Amino acid sequence: MLWSVLSVDLPRTLQAFKAARVPCLSALVLMFVCAPSLWGSPRTSDLDSVMDSMSSVREVRGVAISPDGRHVAWLQQTQTAAGRAGSGTEIYVQDLGSSSAAPLRVTTGGENVQEEGLAWSADGRTLAFLSDRETPGQLQLYVTGVSKGPARRLTNLKGSLADPKWSPNGRVVAVLLTEGSTEAQGPTAPKMPRLGVAEEQIPEERIVTVDVDSGRLLKISPSDLYVYEYDWSPDGKSFAATAAHGEGDDNWYVAQLYTINAVSGAAHSIWKPPLQIAVPRWSPDGRNIAVIEGLMSDEGITGGDIFEIPASGGEARNLTPGMKASASWLTWQDGSRILCSESLEGQSALASLDVGTGGTSVLWQSEDSNTTGGFNGEISLAADHKTAALVLHSFQHPPEVWAGPIGAWKQITHLNTSVRPAWGRAENIRWENQGIPIQGWLLHPLHEDPARHYPILVAVHGGPSSMVRPRWPATLRAPYLYNVALLAHEGYFIFYPNPRGSLGQGEAFTQANVKDFGHGDLQDILAGVDQVVRSNPVDANRIAIAGWSYGGYMAMFAVTQTNRFRAAIAGAGIANWQSYYGENRIDQWLIPFFGASVYDDPAVYSRSSPIDFIKNVKTPTLILVGERDGECPEPQSLEFWHALKTLGVPTQLVVYPGEGHQIVREDHRRDVVKRTMTWLDQYLGSSGP
């Protein structure tokens, strides 16, 4: 909890608030103002118990099936003696050819050991992975034979390592290396303040190769090129890569498609796309490269159309024009078909795409949001292109590893079978606004009584190019944001809309909020609230809105446009797009959405800025942000809080020490959930389960 955080980190916290230009006494008042009710309330004590039970959910990820389809490997969260999910990671392998064999624990590095990046050799005999078992905090590259003694370390590097991939001949492993820094890469990671001269050394993420027998390491890609994703060519002589010159976080938005010689490192740009690209994959004959292109607001959250580009350069061909879905991952099945995963109207799907005709056939689609309805886009495919492994989960079932023929998977792990959801059933909600079909999800209270009327929290996703799908709601250890689903245990409906600008209904739908942030998408959300109120036991006078990142911005903007919400929670929001342009560390993402920089068209930024409508606000607003957020910097939250305080609107600002755009520490996550519920109870009235 935050009180204990402050008692331990008080000097650092005071320094953080000085850096934020907030008077220390005011900062402490802001941090403590709700403390008596927050920690003395029976409802927050109840939430502690619920969060304790949710903390037993063990994460599984990084699934990799061997090319022969015989073994599936995965990363599994460790477990403490008390039965809670631990802080370390272990690797397990299951022999799919034996119905009686138990999963084999390949690594036993310890409670705090981190392991990731599983990759099978082409013959299926050796597994490559990254681990900090011998160098805490510093990942190194290892290989192991599944049943052949201890793992063998191949590298002794200093830097950030990611995404190992075997060469087709099985002699070399490639890996991405950001040399000299072991800090997490990406725009959501905590950012150090800029001190002294603003110019700084730019670390580049490069492809390096490691010879498995000798350990010889070669730096392949150019030193001034930041590589985001890559793929070996079928002959092992080249790489396809999405890459850009300059700083990595910002320039992902202008990355181009390159081919890179696997010996000389010579890099050639073969496509400069109009929007963002991800997941480059060579065709089996090596003549073409497939990639996903679309309006993406966040690196790692992929959605768009599938394009094919000649490997020698030439015109890019859109294979899926007009597709009413968003491709999120792909691989070639053979020379004429591509297997892709899709975000589809709030759900997940797998489809086979005919490269020649553009026709698609759906191989699997989630049908029930309360069974095995969702996965996170990427799957692992065996060499037969028919057998796969992935992590499946839903609103009602925690994540587990599944494997087998596509669409006929069988459950492999049973780590979380004893965990029960702390919320009620999920419902697929559909409505229209301005003739546009919209979709969202409604999470019901755990103990719903149709004779009662409940408050509702509208939870707006980030992005905006993202989508809420049927999935186990974020646990305390999940990598992103906070778990508002837990409030359904305390008698709240939770409404997750996917308004225009979201993924899931094709590129035209995703691009429908270009130059229109906060306007059309807010009207979509309000129309969805009307639909929910009409068809459920919801109290129309007790509605709140919350969100993080773009969702935090939407909470800020919504309270300047309507008084319909009785309370708001704005996490890592954006108050002023004009000042934000110069404060954030990824300003390249704004150009496709606003059409120009703020210096060329300030009016379009002003039109969507909450601060320009600030005197309309009457709604009590809780404002939360990480101290070192480089994506939605703390001054944006400070600006909104300062305005509300000046105007006499009830507000509270909480800055979480050391956190970036993601809230990582468990005590901070718990504080966010409990502080959110206390704020809602204060202004909507306690509902009770």
C-alpha positions as CSV (number, residue, x, y, z in Angstrom):
1,M,0.0,0.0,0.0
2,L,1.1,3.6,-0.6
3,W,1.5,4.4,3.1
4,S,4.1,1.7,3.5
5,V,5.7,2.9,0.2
6,L,6.1,6.4,1.6
7,S,7.4,5.2,5.0
8,V,10.2,3.3,3.2
9,D,10.9,5.6,0.2
10,L,10.1,9.0,1.7
11,P,13.4,10.8,0.7
12,R,13.0,9.5,-2.9
13,T,9.3,10.4,-2.9
14,L,10.0,14.0,-1.7
15,Q,12.7,14.3,-4.4
16,A,10.2,13.0,-7.0
17,F,7.7,15.7,-6.1
18,K,10.3,18.4,-6.1
19,A,11.2,17.3,-9.6
20,A,7.5,17.5,-10.5
21,R,7.4,21.0,-9.2
22,V,4.7,20.1,-6.6
23,P,5.1,21.6,-3.2
24,C,6.0,18.8,-0.9
25,L,3.4,19.5,1.8
26,S,0.6,19.6,-0.8
27,A,2.0,16.4,-2.3
28,L,1.8,14.6,1.0
29,V,-1.7,15.8,1.6
30,L,-2.7,14.6,-1.8
31,M,-1.2,11.2,-1.1
32,F,-2.7,10.8,2.3
33,V,-6.1,12.5,2.1
34,C,-8.0,9.3,1.6
35,A,-5.9,7.2,3.9
36,P,-8.3,6.9,6.9
37,S,-11.2,5.7,4.8
38,L,-9.0,3.7,2.4
39,W,-7.4,1.5,5.0
40,G,-10.1,1.4,7.6
41,S,-13.1,0.5,5.3
42,P,-14.5,-3.0,5.5
43,R,-15.0,-2.9,1.7
44,T,-11.3,-2.2,1.1
45,S,-10.4,-4.9,3.6
46,D,-12.6,-7.3,1.6
47,L,-10.8,-6.2,-1.6
48,D,-7.5,-7.1,0.0
49,S,-8.9,-10.6,0.5
50,V,-10.0,-10.8,-3.1
51,M,-6.7,-9.6,-4.4
52,D,-4.9,-12.1,-2.2
53,S,-7.0,-14.9,-3.8
54,M,-6.3,-13.5,-7.3
55,S,-2.6,-13.4,-6.5
56,S,-2.5,-17.2,-6.7
57,V,-3.1,-17.1,-10.5
58,R,0.1,-18.2,-12.2
59,E,1.0,-16.7,-15.5
60,V,1.9,-18.9,-18.5
61,R,3.4,-17.4,-21.6
62,G,6.0,-17.7,-24.3
63,V,4.6,-21.0,-25.6
64,A,6.7,-22.7,-28.3
65,I,5.9,-26.0,-30.0
66,S,8.7,-28.1,-31.5
67,P,8.8,-28.3,-35.3
68,D,8.0,-32.0,-35.2
69,G,4.9,-31.2,-33.1
70,R,6.1,-33.6,-30.3
71,H,7.0,-31.2,-27.5
72,V,5.6,-27.9,-26.3
73,A,7.5,-25.6,-24.0
74,W,6.3,-22.7,-22.0
75,L,7.3,-20.1,-19.4
76,Q,5.6,-20.6,-16.0
77,Q,5.5,-18.3,-13.0
78,T,7.0,-19.8,-9.9
79,Q,4.9,-20.5,-6.8
80,T,5.7,-19.4,-3.2
81,A,5.4,-21.7,-0.2
82,A,2.2,-19.8,0.7
83,G,0.7,-20.8,-2.7
84,R,0.9,-17.3,-4.2
85,A,2.4,-16.6,-7.6
86,G,6.1,-15.9,-7.2
87,S,8.4,-13.4,-8.8
88,G,10.5,-15.9,-10.8
89,T,10.0,-17.8,-14.1
90,E,10.6,-21.5,-14.9
91,I,10.6,-23.4,-18.2
92,Y,8.5,-26.5,-18.6
93,V,8.2,-29.0,-21.5
94,Q,5.4,-31.4,-22.2
95,D,5.8,-34.5,-24.4
96,L,2.6,-34.5,-26.5
97,G,3.3,-38.0,-27.7
98,S,2.8,-39.4,-24.2
99,S,-0.6,-39.3,-22.5
100,S,0.9,-40.2,-19.2
101,A,4.1,-38.2,-19.0
102,A,4.1,-35.2,-16.6
103,P,5.5,-31.9,-17.7
104,L,9.3,-31.7,-17.4
105,R,10.7,-28.8,-15.5
106,V,13.7,-27.8,-17.7
107,T,15.0,-25.0,-15.4
108,T,15.1,-24.6,-11.7
109,G,16.8,-21.3,-11.4
110,G,15.2,-20.0,-8.3
111,E,12.5,-17.7,-7.0
112,N,13.8,-14.4,-8.6
113,V,15.2,-15.9,-11.9
114,Q,13.7,-14.4,-15.0
115,E,13.6,-16.5,-18.2
116,E,12.0,-15.8,-21.6
117,G,12.3,-16.1,-25.3
118,L,11.8,-19.8,-26.0
119,A,12.9,-21.0,-29.4
120,W,13.3,-24.6,-30.8
121,S,15.9,-25.7,-33.3
122,A,14.7,-26.9,-36.6
123,D,15.3,-30.6,-35.6
124,G,13.3,-30.1,-32.4
125,R,16.1,-31.4,-30.2
126,T,17.4,-28.2,-28.7
127,L,15.7,-25.3,-27.0
128,A,17.2,-21.8,-26.9
129,F,16.2,-19.3,-24.2
130,L,17.2,-16.2,-22.3
131,S,17.9,-16.3,-18.5
132,D,19.5,-14.3,-15.8
133,R,20.2,-17.4,-13.6
134,E,23.9,-16.7,-13.4
135,T,23.9,-13.0,-13.9
136,P,21.0,-11.5,-11.9
137,G,19.3,-8.7,-13.8
138,Q,21.2,-9.5,-16.9
139,L,19.7,-12.0,-19.4
140,Q,22.1,-14.3,-21.3
141,L,21.5,-16.8,-24.1
142,Y,21.4,-20.5,-23.2
143,V,20.7,-23.7,-25.1
144,T,19.5,-27.0,-23.7
145,G,18.6,-30.5,-24.9
146,V,15.3,-31.3,-23.3
147,S,16.5,-34.5,-21.7
148,K,20.3,-33.9,-21.9
149,G,21.7,-32.5,-18.7
150,P,22.1,-28.8,-17.7
151,A,21.6,-25.8,-19.9
152,R,24.7,-24.4,-21.6
153,R,25.4,-20.6,-21.5
154,L,26.4,-19.1,-24.9
155,T,26.9,-15.4,-24.1
156,N,28.5,-13.1,-21.6
157,L,26.9,-9.8,-22.7
158,K,26.0,-6.6,-21.0
159,G,22.8,-5.2,-22.4
160,S,19.2,-6.0,-23.1
161,L,18.6,-9.2,-25.0
162,A,15.3,-10.3,-26.7
163,D,13.7,-12.6,-29.2
164,P,16.2,-15.5,-30.0
165,K,15.7,-17.3,-33.3
166,W,17.5,-20.3,-34.8
167,S,19.0,-20.2,-38.2
168,P,17.5,-22.7,-40.7
169,N,20.6,-25.0,-40.5
170,G,20.5,-25.1,-36.7
171,R,24.1,-23.9,-36.2
172,V,23.5,-20.3,-35.2
173,V,21.1,-18.5,-32.9
174,A,20.2,-14.8,-33.6
175,V,19.1,-12.5,-30.9
176,L,18.3,-8.8,-30.5
177,L,20.8,-6.9,-28.4
178,T,20.7,-3.3,-27.0
179,E,24.2,-3.0,-25.9
180,G,25.3,-1.4,-22.6
181,S,21.9,-1.1,-20.9
182,T,20.0,-3.8,-19.0
183,E,17.0,-1.6,-18.4
184,A,13.7,-2.7,-19.9
185,Q,13.3,-1.4,-23.5
186,G,10.1,0.2,-24.8
187,P,8.0,3.4,-24.3
188,T,6.1,2.0,-21.3
189,A,9.2,1.4,-19.2
190,P,10.2,4.0,-16.5
191,K,12.2,6.8,-18.0
192,M,15.1,8.6,-16.3
193,P,14.8,12.4,-16.1
194,R,16.9,14.3,-18.6
195,L,19.6,16.1,-16.7
196,G,22.3,18.4,-18.1
197,V,22.7,18.7,-21.8
198,A,19.6,17.2,-23.4
199,E,21.5,15.4,-26.2
200,E,22.3,11.8,-25.2
201,Q,23.7,8.6,-26.6
202,I,21.0,6.6,-28.4
203,P,21.3,2.9,-27.7
204,E,20.4,0.8,-30.8
205,E,18.9,-2.7,-30.8
206,R,20.9,-4.8,-33.2
207,I,20.7,-8.3,-34.6
208,V,23.7,-10.4,-33.3
209,T,24.3,-14.1,-34.1
210,V,25.9,-16.7,-31.8
211,D,27.5,-19.9,-33.1
212,V,26.1,-22.7,-30.9
213,D,29.3,-24.8,-31.0
214,S,32.0,-22.2,-30.6
215,G,30.1,-19.4,-28.9
216,R,31.4,-16.9,-31.5
217,L,29.3,-13.7,-31.5
218,L,28.9,-11.4,-34.5
219,K,27.2,-8.1,-34.6
220,I,25.2,-8.2,-37.8
221,S,22.8,-5.2,-38.4
222,P,24.3,-1.7,-38.7
223,S,25.1,0.2,-35.5
224,D,22.9,3.1,-36.4
225,L,19.8,1.1,-37.1
226,Y,17.2,0.1,-34.4
227,V,15.7,-3.3,-35.2
228,Y,12.3,-4.0,-33.7
229,E,11.3,-7.4,-35.2
230,Y,13.1,-9.8,-37.6
231,D,12.9,-13.1,-39.4
232,W,15.5,-15.4,-41.0
233,S,15.2,-16.0,-44.7
234,P,14.6,-19.7,-45.7
235,D,18.2,-20.1,-46.9
236,G,19.7,-18.4,-43.8
237,K,21.5,-15.8,-45.8
238,S,19.4,-12.8,-44.9
239,F,17.0,-11.3,-42.4
240,A,13.8,-9.4,-42.9
241,A,13.4,-6.7,-40.3
242,T,11.2,-3.8,-39.3
243,A,13.7,-1.1,-38.3
244,A,14.5,2.6,-38.2
245,H,17.4,5.0,-37.6
246,G,17.5,6.9,-34.4
247,E,15.9,6.5,-31.0
248,G,14.0,3.3,-30.7
249,D,10.8,4.2,-28.8
250,D,9.8,7.1,-31.0
251,N,10.9,5.9,-34.4
252,W,9.0,2.6,-34.3
253,Y,6.2,4.7,-35.7
254,V,8.2,5.4,-38.9
255,A,10.0,2.1,-39.2
256,Q,10.6,0.7,-42.7
257,L,10.9,-2.9,-43.9
258,Y,14.5,-3.9,-44.5
259,T,16.5,-6.9,-45.7
260,I,19.8,-7.4,-43.9
261,N,22.6,-9.6,-45.1
262,A,23.3,-12.2,-42.5
263,V,27.1,-12.0,-43.1
264,S,28.0,-8.5,-44.1
265,G,25.1,-6.7,-42.3
266,A,24.3,-4.6,-45.3
267,A,20.8,-3.3,-44.9
268,H,18.4,-2.2,-47.7
269,S,15.0,-0.6,-47.2
270,I,12.5,-2.3,-49.5
271,W,9.3,-0.6,-48.3
272,K,8.6,2.7,-46.6
273,P,5.0,2.1,-45.4
274,P,2.5,4.9,-44.9
275,L,1.6,3.6,-41.4
276,Q,3.1,1.3,-38.8
277,I,4.3,-2.3,-39.6
278,A,4.9,-5.4,-37.6
279,V,5.5,-9.2,-37.8
280,P,7.7,-9.5,-41.0
281,R,7.7,-13.1,-42.3
282,W,9.5,-14.6,-45.3
283,S,7.6,-16.7,-47.8
284,P,8.9,-20.3,-48.0
285,D,10.5,-19.7,-51.4
286,G,12.3,-16.6,-50.2
287,R,10.8,-14.3,-52.9
288,N,8.4,-12.3,-50.8
289,I,7.9,-10.9,-47.3
290,A,4.5,-10.6,-45.6
291,V,4.0,-7.9,-42.9
292,I,1.0,-6.3,-41.1
293,E,0.5,-2.6,-41.8
294,G,-2.1,-0.4,-40.1
295,L,-2.7,2.6,-37.8
296,M,-1.2,1.3,-34.6
297,S,-0.8,3.5,-31.6
298,D,1.4,1.3,-29.5
299,E,4.4,-0.9,-30.3
300,G,3.5,-4.5,-29.5
301,I,-0.3,-4.0,-29.9
302,T,-0.6,-5.1,-33.6
303,G,-3.5,-4.7,-35.9
304,G,-4.0,-3.9,-39.5
305,D,-4.1,-5.4,-43.1
306,I,-1.6,-8.0,-44.4
307,F,0.7,-6.8,-47.2
308,E,3.1,-8.7,-49.4
309,I,6.4,-7.1,-50.6
310,P,8.9,-8.6,-53.0
311,A,12.1,-9.4,-51.1
312,S,14.1,-7.6,-53.8
313,G,12.0,-4.5,-53.5
314,G,8.9,-3.3,-55.4
315,E,5.3,-2.5,-55.0
316,A,3.6,-3.6,-51.8
317,R,0.3,-5.5,-52.3
318,N,-2.5,-5.3,-49.8
319,L,-3.8,-8.9,-49.5
320,T,-6.8,-8.0,-47.3
321,P,-8.3,-4.7,-48.5
322,G,-11.7,-4.1,-46.8
323,M,-11.2,-6.9,-44.3
324,K,-13.7,-6.5,-41.4
325,A,-11.1,-7.6,-38.9
326,S,-7.6,-6.6,-37.7
327,A,-4.7,-9.0,-38.4
328,S,-2.5,-9.3,-35.3
329,W,0.0,-12.1,-36.2
330,L,0.9,-14.2,-39.2
331,T,3.0,-17.0,-40.5
332,W,3.2,-18.7,-43.9
333,Q,1.5,-22.1,-44.1
334,D,2.9,-22.8,-47.6
335,G,3.8,-20.8,-50.6
336,S,0.2,-19.8,-51.3
337,R,-1.5,-19.4,-47.9
338,I,-0.9,-17.4,-44.8
339,L,-2.2,-18.3,-41.3
340,C,-3.1,-15.2,-39.4
341,S,-4.7,-14.4,-36.1
342,E,-7.4,-11.7,-36.0
343,S,-9.0,-9.3,-33.7
344,L,-12.6,-9.7,-34.7
345,E,-15.4,-7.6,-33.2
346,G,-14.1,-8.0,-29.7
347,Q,-13.1,-11.6,-30.1
348,S,-10.2,-13.7,-31.3
349,A,-10.0,-15.8,-34.5
350,L,-7.6,-17.7,-36.7
351,A,-7.9,-17.6,-40.4
352,S,-6.2,-19.0,-43.5
353,L,-5.6,-16.4,-46.2
354,D,-5.2,-17.3,-49.9
355,V,-2.4,-15.0,-51.1
356,G,-3.5,-15.2,-54.7
357,T,-7.2,-14.4,-54.3
358,G,-7.3,-12.7,-51.0
359,G,-10.0,-15.0,-49.8
360,T,-10.0,-16.1,-46.2
361,S,-11.4,-19.1,-44.4
362,V,-11.9,-18.9,-40.6
363,L,-10.3,-22.0,-39.0
364,W,-11.3,-21.1,-35.4
365,Q,-13.2,-18.3,-33.7
366,S,-13.9,-17.7,-30.0
367,E,-17.7,-18.3,-29.5
368,D,-18.2,-18.1,-25.8
369,S,-16.7,-15.3,-23.7
370,N,-17.1,-17.4,-20.6
371,T,-15.2,-20.5,-21.7
372,T,-12.0,-20.5,-23.8
373,G,-12.7,-17.2,-25.6
374,G,-9.4,-15.4,-25.9
375,F,-5.7,-15.5,-26.7
376,N,-3.2,-12.7,-27.2
377,G,-2.8,-13.0,-30.9
378,E,0.4,-15.0,-31.3
379,I,0.5,-18.8,-31.5
380,S,3.3,-21.3,-32.1
381,L,2.9,-23.5,-35.2
382,A,4.6,-26.9,-35.9
383,A,6.2,-27.6,-39.3
384,D,3.1,-29.4,-40.5
385,H,1.2,-26.1,-40.2
386,K,-1.7,-28.0,-38.7
387,T,-0.5,-28.4,-35.1
388,A,-0.2,-25.5,-32.8
389,A,0.2,-24.4,-29.2
390,L,-1.1,-21.2,-27.5
391,V,-2.4,-19.8,-24.2
392,L,-6.2,-19.7,-23.9
393,H,-8.2,-17.9,-21.3
394,S,-11.5,-16.1,-20.9
395,F,-13.4,-13.9,-18.5
396,Q,-14.2,-17.0,-16.5
397,H,-11.1,-19.2,-16.9
398,P,-7.5,-18.2,-16.1
399,P,-4.8,-18.7,-18.7
400,E,-3.6,-22.2,-19.4
401,V,-1.5,-23.8,-22.2
402,W,-3.4,-25.7,-24.9
403,A,-1.9,-27.6,-27.9
404,G,-3.0,-29.9,-30.7
405,P,-4.6,-29.6,-34.1
406,I,-5.8,-26.1,-34.9
407,G,-9.3,-25.6,-33.4
408,A,-9.2,-28.9,-31.6
409,W,-6.6,-28.1,-28.9
410,K,-6.4,-30.0,-25.7
411,Q,-5.5,-28.4,-22.3
412,I,-1.9,-29.1,-21.3
413,T,-1.5,-27.2,-18.0
414,H,-3.8,-27.1,-15.1
415,L,-2.1,-24.5,-12.9
416,N,-5.1,-22.4,-12.1
417,T,-8.0,-24.8,-11.9
418,S,-8.7,-23.9,-8.3
419,V,-9.1,-20.2,-9.0
420,R,-12.6,-18.8,-9.4
421,P,-13.5,-15.4,-10.8
422,A,-14.3,-12.6,-8.4
423,W,-16.8,-11.2,-10.9
424,G,-20.0,-12.4,-12.6
425,R,-20.7,-13.4,-16.1
426,A,-19.6,-11.5,-19.2
427,E,-22.0,-10.4,-21.9
428,N,-21.3,-9.4,-25.5
429,I,-23.0,-6.0,-26.1
430,R,-23.8,-4.6,-29.5
431,W,-25.2,-1.2,-30.5
432,E,-25.1,1.4,-33.3
433,N,-24.2,5.1,-33.3
434,Q,-24.5,7.3,-36.3
435,G,-25.0,4.2,-38.4
436,I,-21.8,2.6,-37.2
437,P,-22.0,-0.8,-35.5
438,I,-20.1,-0.9,-32.2
439,Q,-19.3,-3.7,-29.8
440,G,-18.2,-4.0,-26.2
441,W,-18.3,-6.3,-23.1
442,L,-20.3,-6.1,-19.9
443,L,-19.0,-7.7,-16.8
444,H,-21.8,-8.4,-14.3
445,P,-21.5,-8.1,-10.5
446,L,-20.6,-11.4,-8.8
447,H,-23.8,-11.7,-6.8
448,E,-26.3,-10.0,-9.1
449,D,-29.8,-9.5,-7.9
450,P,-32.2,-8.5,-10.8
451,A,-34.4,-6.7,-8.3
452,R,-31.6,-4.3,-7.4
453,H,-30.1,-1.5,-9.4
454,Y,-26.3,-1.3,-9.5
455,P,-23.7,1.4,-10.2
456,I,-21.6,1.0,-13.4
457,L,-18.0,1.8,-14.2
458,V,-17.3,2.5,-17.9
459,A,-13.7,1.3,-18.4
460,V,-12.2,2.7,-21.6
461,H,-9.2,0.9,-23.1
462,G,-5.9,2.5,-24.0
463,G,-4.5,2.9,-27.5
464,P,-6.8,4.1,-29.1
465,S,-5.7,1.3,-31.5
466,S,-6.5,-1.6,-29.2
467,M,-9.4,-3.8,-28.3
468,V,-11.0,-5.5,-25.2
469,R,-11.5,-9.2,-25.9
470,P,-12.6,-12.1,-23.8
471,R,-9.7,-12.7,-21.5
472,W,-8.9,-13.3,-17.8
473,P,-8.9,-9.7,-16.4
474,A,-5.5,-8.4,-15.4
475,T,-4.1,-9.9,-12.2
476,L,-1.8,-8.0,-9.9
477,R,1.2,-9.4,-11.7
478,A,-0.2,-8.8,-15.2
479,P,2.1,-6.5,-17.2
480,Y,-0.3,-3.7,-17.7
481,L,-2.5,-1.3,-15.8
482,Y,-4.9,-2.2,-13.1
483,N,-7.7,-4.6,-12.4
484,V,-11.1,-2.8,-12.4
485,A,-12.8,-6.1,-12.9
486,L,-12.3,-6.7,-9.2
487,L,-14.9,-4.0,-8.6
488,A,-17.5,-6.4,-9.9
489,H,-17.0,-8.3,-6.7
490,E,-18.0,-5.2,-4.8
491,G,-21.3,-4.7,-6.7
492,Y,-20.4,-2.8,-9.8
493,F,-21.2,-3.5,-13.4
494,I,-18.0,-3.0,-15.6
495,F,-18.6,-1.9,-19.2
496,Y,-15.7,-2.3,-21.6
497,P,-16.6,-0.5,-24.9
498,N,-14.7,-0.9,-28.2
499,P,-15.6,2.4,-29.9
500,R,-14.4,3.7,-33.3
501,G,-10.7,3.9,-33.3
502,S,-10.4,0.4,-31.8
503,L,-9.2,-2.7,-33.6
504,G,-11.5,-5.5,-34.6
505,Q,-13.6,-4.1,-37.4
506,G,-11.1,-3.3,-40.1
507,E,-8.8,-0.4,-40.9
508,A,-11.6,2.0,-41.8
509,F,-13.0,1.6,-38.3
510,T,-9.6,1.9,-36.7
511,Q,-9.0,5.1,-38.6
512,A,-12.4,6.6,-37.9
513,N,-11.2,8.8,-35.1
514,V,-8.3,10.4,-37.0
515,K,-8.4,14.2,-36.2
516,D,-11.4,13.4,-34.0
517,F,-10.1,12.2,-30.7
518,G,-12.7,12.4,-27.9
519,H,-15.6,13.3,-30.2
520,G,-17.0,10.4,-32.2
521,D,-15.6,7.8,-29.9
522,L,-17.1,9.4,-26.8
523,Q,-20.5,9.5,-28.6
524,D,-20.1,5.8,-29.3
525,I,-19.4,5.1,-25.6
526,L,-22.4,7.2,-24.4
527,A,-24.6,5.3,-26.9
528,G,-23.3,2.1,-25.5
529,V,-24.1,3.2,-21.9
530,D,-27.7,3.9,-23.0
531,Q,-27.9,0.3,-24.4
532,V,-26.6,-1.2,-21.2
533,V,-28.9,0.9,-19.0
534,R,-31.9,-0.1,-21.0
535,S,-31.2,-3.8,-20.8
536,N,-29.7,-4.3,-17.3
537,P,-30.4,-3.5,-13.7
538,V,-28.1,-0.4,-13.8
539,D,-28.8,2.8,-11.9
540,A,-28.7,5.5,-14.6
541,N,-27.8,8.1,-11.9
542,R,-24.7,6.2,-10.7
543,I,-22.3,6.0,-13.7
544,A,-18.6,6.5,-13.6
545,I,-15.8,6.5,-16.2
546,A,-12.2,5.3,-15.8
547,G,-9.3,4.5,-18.0
548,W,-5.5,4.5,-18.4
549,S,-3.4,6.0,-21.1
550,Y,-5.8,6.8,-24.0
551,G,-8.5,5.6,-21.6
552,G,-7.2,8.2,-19.0
553,Y,-7.4,10.9,-21.7
554,M,-11.0,9.8,-22.5
555,A,-11.9,10.1,-18.8
556,M,-10.5,13.6,-18.8
557,F,-12.2,14.6,-22.0
558,A,-15.5,13.0,-21.1
559,V,-16.0,15.1,-18.0
560,T,-15.4,18.3,-20.0
561,Q,-18.2,17.3,-22.5
562,T,-20.9,15.8,-20.2
563,N,-22.1,15.8,-16.6
564,R,-23.5,12.3,-17.0
565,F,-20.7,10.7,-15.0
566,R,-20.8,11.1,-11.3
567,A,-17.2,10.3,-10.8
568,A,-14.1,9.8,-13.0
569,I,-10.7,8.1,-12.6
570,A,-8.0,9.3,-15.1
571,G,-4.9,7.1,-15.1
572,A,-1.9,8.4,-17.1
573,G,-4.2,10.8,-19.0
574,I,-3.5,13.6,-21.4
575,A,-4.9,17.0,-20.5
576,N,-3.4,19.1,-23.3
577,W,-2.4,17.7,-26.6
578,Q,-0.5,20.9,-27.5
579,S,1.8,20.7,-24.4
580,Y,1.9,16.9,-24.6
581,Y,3.5,17.0,-28.0
582,G,6.6,18.5,-26.5
583,E,6.6,16.6,-23.3
584,N,6.2,12.9,-24.3
585,R,9.0,10.8,-25.7
586,I,7.1,9.2,-28.6
587,D,5.7,12.3,-30.5
588,Q,6.0,10.4,-33.8
589,W,2.8,8.5,-33.0
590,L,0.7,11.7,-33.1
591,I,1.3,12.5,-36.8
592,P,-0.9,9.8,-38.4
593,F,-3.7,10.6,-35.9
594,F,-3.7,14.4,-36.1
595,G,-2.4,14.7,-39.7
596,A,0.4,17.1,-38.9
597,S,2.7,18.2,-36.1
598,V,1.4,20.6,-33.4
599,Y,3.7,23.2,-34.9
600,D,2.0,23.0,-38.3
601,D,-1.7,22.6,-37.1
602,P,-2.1,23.5,-33.5
603,A,-5.9,23.9,-33.9
604,V,-6.5,20.2,-34.5
605,Y,-4.7,19.4,-31.3
606,S,-6.6,22.1,-29.4
607,R,-10.0,20.7,-30.6
608,S,-9.4,17.5,-28.7
609,S,-7.7,18.9,-25.6
610,P,-9.6,18.6,-22.3
611,I,-7.9,21.7,-20.9
612,D,-9.6,23.8,-23.6
613,F,-13.0,22.9,-22.1
614,I,-11.9,22.7,-18.5
615,K,-14.5,25.2,-17.1
616,N,-17.3,22.8,-18.0
617,V,-16.1,20.2,-15.5
618,K,-18.2,19.4,-12.4
619,T,-17.3,15.7,-12.0
620,P,-15.1,14.6,-9.1
621,T,-11.9,13.2,-10.7
622,L,-9.2,11.0,-9.3
623,I,-5.9,11.4,-11.2
624,L,-3.2,8.7,-11.1
625,V,0.2,8.5,-12.9
626,G,3.7,7.1,-12.7
627,E,6.5,9.4,-11.7
628,R,8.6,8.3,-14.7
629,D,6.0,7.9,-17.3
630,G,7.5,8.8,-20.7
631,E,4.5,8.0,-22.8
632,C,1.9,10.1,-20.8
633,P,4.2,12.2,-18.7
634,E,3.2,13.3,-15.1
635,P,2.9,17.0,-16.0
636,Q,-0.2,16.2,-18.0
637,S,-1.9,14.8,-14.9
638,L,-0.6,17.7,-12.8
639,E,-2.0,20.2,-15.3
640,F,-5.5,18.7,-15.1
641,W,-5.4,18.4,-11.3
642,H,-4.2,22.0,-11.0
643,A,-7.1,23.2,-13.1
644,L,-9.8,21.2,-11.2
645,K,-8.4,22.3,-7.9
646,T,-8.4,25.9,-8.9
647,L,-12.0,25.6,-10.2
648,G,-13.2,24.0,-6.9
649,V,-13.9,20.5,-8.4
650,P,-13.2,17.6,-6.0
651,T,-10.0,16.0,-7.1
652,Q,-7.0,14.1,-6.0
653,L,-3.6,13.5,-7.6
654,V,-1.5,10.5,-6.8
655,V,2.0,10.1,-8.4
656,Y,3.5,6.6,-7.9
657,P,7.2,6.8,-7.2
658,G,9.5,5.1,-9.7
659,E,6.8,3.9,-12.0
660,G,6.6,4.3,-15.7
661,H,3.5,4.1,-17.9
662,Q,2.9,0.6,-16.5
663,I,2.3,0.3,-12.7
664,V,4.5,-2.6,-11.8
665,R,4.9,-2.8,-8.0
666,E,2.2,-5.0,-6.4
667,D,1.7,-2.5,-3.5
668,H,1.1,0.3,-6.0
669,R,-1.3,-1.9,-8.0
670,R,-3.3,-2.7,-4.9
671,D,-3.4,1.0,-4.0
672,V,-4.8,1.9,-7.4
673,V,-7.6,-0.7,-7.1
674,K,-8.5,0.3,-3.6
675,R,-8.2,4.0,-4.1
676,T,-10.4,3.7,-7.2
677,M,-13.1,1.8,-5.3
678,T,-13.0,4.3,-2.4
679,W,-13.4,7.2,-4.9
680,L,-16.4,5.5,-6.6
681,D,-18.0,4.7,-3.2
682,Q,-17.6,8.3,-2.1
683,Y,-19.3,9.8,-5.1
684,L,-21.6,7.0,-6.3
685,G,-22.5,5.6,-3.0
686,S,-21.5,2.1,-1.7
687,S,-23.3,-0.7,-3.5
688,G,-22.0,-3.7,-1.7
689,P,-21.7,-7.2,-3.2
